[in-house]
């Protein structure tokens, strides 16, 4: 993220808005407050607080990945138990479809 990209995006978004809003932004150096805004008030969070209040920094990502990996491993083990030949786990893992992966994502997210 750069200041130019952030400001361009913010100004364009501000023009699209039909009502006034407040945008909470972290203290990234690219985030600056543009005086061209008519519908958006930007409030910057205090320094070093984003890791304390952002959900993804509070372990949600770690928990989600742990659930997903647990489900993947359980599926591979169940598949290896069901087949008679001695397939390798990596070969079984490569057979996981996109639909299977999305179902695992949904299941893992519910557990978070």
C-alpha positions in Angstrom: 0.0 0.0 0.0 1.2 3.4 -0.9 -0.1 6.9 0.0 -1.0 7.5 -3.6 -3.0 4.3 -3.9 -4.7 4.8 -0.6 -5.6 8.4 -1.3 -6.9 7.7 -4.9 -9.0 4.8 -3.6 -10.4 6.9 -0.7 -11.3 9.9 -2.8 -13.0 7.7 -5.4 -14.9 5.8 -2.7 -15.9 9.1 -1.0 -17.5 10.3 -4.2 -19.6 7.1 -4.5 -20.9 7.4 -1.0 -24.5 8.7 -0.6 -24.2 9.3 3.2 -21.5 10.4 5.6 -19.4 7.7 7.3 -16.5 7.3 9.7 -13.6 5.2 8.5 -11.3 3.7 11.2 -7.8 3.3 9.8 -4.6 1.9 11.4 -1.5 4.0 11.7 0.1 2.7 8.5 2.4 5.4 7.0 0.5 5.1 3.7 -2.8 6.1 5.4 -3.2 9.8 5.3 -6.2 12.1 5.7 -7.2 13.8 2.5 -8.9 17.2 2.8 -10.8 16.4 -0.4 -13.2 14.1 1.4 -16.9 15.2 1.6 -18.6 12.1 3.0 -15.8 10.4 4.9 -14.2 11.3 8.2 -11.0 9.3 8.8 -10.1 8.5 12.4 -6.7 6.9 12.9 -6.3 4.3 15.7 -3.6 5.0 18.2 -0.2 3.6 17.6 0.4 0.0 18.5 -3.2 -0.9 19.1 -4.2 -2.7 15.9 -2.7 -5.9 17.0 -4.8 -5.7 20.2 -8.2 -5.1 18.6 -8.1 -6.6 15.1 -9.8 -10.0 15.0 -7.2 -11.6 12.7 -4.5 -10.6 15.1 -6.3 -12.2 18.0 -5.7 -15.8 16.8 -8.6 -16.2 14.4 -6.4 -17.0 11.5 -4.3 -19.5 13.6 -7.5 -21.2 14.9 -9.0 -21.4 11.4 -5.9 -23.0 9.9 -5.6 -25.5 12.8 -9.2 -26.6 12.2 -8.7 -26.8 8.5 -5.5 -28.8 8.7 -7.1 -31.2 11.3 -10.0 -31.9 8.9 -7.6 -32.4 5.9 -5.5 -34.9 8.0 -8.6 -36.7 9.2 -9.9 -37.0 5.6 -6.6 -38.3 4.3 -6.3 -40.9 7.1 -9.9 -42.1 6.5 -9.2 -42.4 2.8 -6.0 -44.4 3.5 -7.9 -46.7 5.8 -10.5 -47.3 3.2 -8.3 -48.3 0.3 -6.5 -51.6 0.1 -3.3 -50.5 -1.7 -0.5 -48.7 0.0 -1.1 -45.2 -1.5 0.9 -42.4 -0.2 -0.8 -39.6 1.8 0.4 -37.0 -0.8 -1.3 -38.9 -3.6 -4.5 -39.0 -1.6 -4.2 -35.3 -0.8 -3.9 -34.5 -4.5 -7.4 -36.0 -5.1 -9.1 -33.4 -2.9 -11.5 -31.4 -5.1 -12.2 -27.7 -4.9 -15.7 -28.5 -3.6 -14.1 -30.7 -0.9 -11.8 -27.9 0.1 -14.6 -25.3 0.2 -16.7 -27.6 2.4 -13.7 -28.0 4.7 -13.3 -24.2 4.8 -17.0 -23.8 5.7 -16.7 -26.4 8.5 -13.5 -25.0 9.9 -14.9 -21.4 9.9 -18.0 -22.6 11.9 -15.6 -24.0 14.5 -13.8 -20.8 14.9 
